Amino acid sequence: MGDVLNILILLAIAAVAVTLGVGLWSMYRGGEQAASRSNKLMRLRVALQALAILLLCIGMWWKSTQGI
């Protein structure tokens, strides 16, 4: 379970980083839909960050109960 949780945490952090990068690229490009797209990407990033924090908390709890 610990290895799966570690992989999920890394994937969540990578998803946050990719979403942040796409949002920055969208703002850099500009255009009519840039503000709307950036807002949607910001909401997605916040949700992914919440997921990453939740997974980190679960991982810390798991490791503390397993005595690792």
Buried (B, 14 or more C-beta within 10 A) or exposed (E): EEEEBEEBBEBBBEBBEEBBEBBEEBBEEEEEEBEEBBEEBBEBBEEBBEBBEEBBEBBEEEEEEEEE
